[in-house]
Amino acid sequence: ARGLFSDISMNGDKLVFTTEHELYLINPDGTNLQLLARGFRDNKYFFLPSFSPDGSQIAYVESDQPAFAQ
């Protein structure tokens, strides 16, 4: 998908990824997909998600512009 960024938790049990307007959490085997944030309505873009060292928090960039504006 366009604008895809991802990170895996330090213990390897969770993966966080973005599409242009959404932020998701999933197990590495593809199970338990969870939508964490959606930005369609506000025209927000999400990218560069990153787990905290203990895996309890996720930081990400939210912008009014796509990551690869042309």
Secondary structure, DSSP 8 states (H G I E B T S, - for coil): -TT-EEEE-TTSS-EEEE-SSEEEEE-TTS-S-EEEEE-TTTT-EEEEEEE-TTSS-EEEEEESS-TT--
